[in-house]
Amino acid sequence: MSGPKEYLVISGSLRESSRSRILAEYLKQCYETQQVTSAFLDLRVTDLPLCDGDSAYSHPNVAQCAELIAGARVIIAATPVYNFDANAALKNLIELTGDSWENKVVGFLCAAGGSSSYMSVMGLANSLMLDFRCLIIPRFVYATRSDFNEDKSLKDEVKTRIAQLAQASLAIKNAV
Ligand SMILES: Cc1cc2nc3c(=O)[nH]c(=O)nc-3n(C[C@H](O)[C@H](O)[C@H](O)COP(=O)(O)O)c2cc1C
């Protein structure tokens, strides 16, 4: 895990061939193009306990994740859509790191099976806004299988949307 940076990209999927991780990696590239360095937190490689509201908080990886989150100004979370919500791994990270999310600018990159779940991160977005006064970037990237080529590379249209999210995050990073 790298140290805290002003921009943090979180990949929430635990799946090896994750599509949301491809969205997250492209966003990181967009930041690099703008000479912005970002930290990358991949929940597939960072073991975290399930939040029990108790002893789980003392796990050493929880402290490291909390430090990354607290040290960022902008956090973009890439998540699979599971049961009309962000996946449990991302929600678990947020449960474990709670107050570290205070006053962040937060954006979402979502990979979903179909187009009907496009409002599915709103519950999580509401919680971040109301519990931690996060400013939610009103430009979500929501991608389905049809946004990817056969070789799993991104189609140009979704690349444009990710670049626009990066741009929006740069423009409002000092708004909170
Ligand atoms: C347990 C589970 C629940 C899912 N629920 C939804 C859902 O509610 N809406 C949807 O559009 N896709 C749903 N999907 C499909 C995933 O969002 C899709 O496979 C996505 O690519 C997963 O992200 P990943 O590739 O980054 O792992 C679900 C998949 C799983 C395994």
The ligand as an SDF file (V2000), in Angstrom:
LIG
                    3D

 31 33  0  0  0  0  0  0  0  0999 V2000
  -23.8960  -10.9680   -5.9880 C   0  0  0  0  0  0  0  0  0  0  0  0
  -24.0820  -10.1410   -7.2290 C   0  0  0  0  0  0  0  0  0  0  0  0
  -25.0960   -9.2080   -7.2720 C   0  0  0  0  0  0  0  0  0  0  0  0
  -25.2770   -8.4230   -8.4220 C   0  0  0  0  0  0  0  0  0  0  0  0
  -26.2640   -7.4790   -8.4260 N   0  0  0  0  0  0  0  0  0  0  0  0
  -26.4210   -6.6790   -9.4980 C   0  0  0  0  0  0  0  0  0  0  0  0
  -27.4280   -5.6580   -9.5040 C   0  0  0  0  0  0  0  0  0  0  0  0
  -28.1850   -5.4680   -8.5650 O   0  0  0  0  0  0  0  0  0  0  0  0
  -27.5130   -4.8880  -10.6200 N   0  0  0  0  0  0  0  0  0  0  0  0
  -26.7000   -5.0650  -11.7100 C   0  0  0  0  0  0  0  0  0  0  0  0
  -26.8360   -4.3340  -12.7060 O   0  0  0  0  0  0  0  0  0  0  0  0
  -25.7300   -6.0110  -11.7220 N   0  0  0  0  0  0  0  0  0  0  0  0
  -25.5660   -6.8220  -10.6430 C   0  0  0  0  0  0  0  0  0  0  0  0
  -24.5690   -7.7670  -10.6340 N   0  0  0  0  0  0  0  0  0  0  0  0
  -23.6220   -7.8580  -11.7720 C   0  0  0  0  0  0  0  0  0  0  0  0
  -22.3000   -7.1160  -11.4500 C   0  0  0  0  0  0  0  0  0  0  0  0
  -22.5450   -5.7690  -11.1170 O   0  0  0  0  0  0  0  0  0  0  0  0
  -21.3490   -7.1680  -12.6450 C   0  0  0  0  0  0  0  0  0  0  0  0
  -20.9570   -8.5150  -12.8680 O   0  0  0  0  0  0  0  0  0  0  0  0
  -20.0980   -6.2980  -12.4670 C   0  0  0  0  0  0  0  0  0  0  0  0
  -19.2850   -6.3920  -13.6120 O   0  0  0  0  0  0  0  0  0  0  0  0
  -19.3050   -6.7170  -11.2420 C   0  0  0  0  0  0  0  0  0  0  0  0
  -18.2210   -5.8240  -11.0570 O   0  0  0  0  0  0  0  0  0  0  0  0
  -16.6890   -6.2950  -11.2320 P   0  0  0  0  0  0  0  0  0  0  0  0
  -16.5880   -6.7900  -12.6560 O   0  0  0  0  0  0  0  0  0  0  0  0
  -15.8770   -5.0900  -10.9790 O   0  0  0  0  0  0  0  0  0  0  0  0
  -16.4290   -7.3740  -10.2270 O   0  0  0  0  0  0  0  0  0  0  0  0
  -24.4130   -8.5860   -9.5370 C   0  0  0  0  0  0  0  0  0  0  0  0
  -23.3830   -9.5560   -9.4810 C   0  0  0  0  0  0  0  0  0  0  0  0
  -23.2220  -10.3210   -8.3440 C   0  0  0  0  0  0  0  0  0  0  0  0
  -22.0880  -11.3530   -8.2990 C   0  0  0  0  0  0  0  0  0  0  0  0
  1  2  1  0
  2  3  1  0
  2 30  2  0
  3  4  2  0
  4  5  1  0
  4 28  1  0
  5  6  2  0
  6  7  1  0
  6 13  1  0
  7  8  2  0
  7  9  1  0
  9 10  1  0
 10 11  2  0
 10 12  1  0
 12 13  2  0
 13 14  1  0
 14 15  1  0
 14 28  1  0
 15 16  1  0
 16 17  1  0
 16 18  1  0
 18 19  1  0
 18 20  1  0
 20 21  1  0
 20 22  1  0
 22 23  1  0
 23 24  1  0
 24 25  2  0
 24 26  1  0
 24 27  1  0
 28 29  2  0
 29 30  1  0
 30 31  1  0
M  END
$$$$
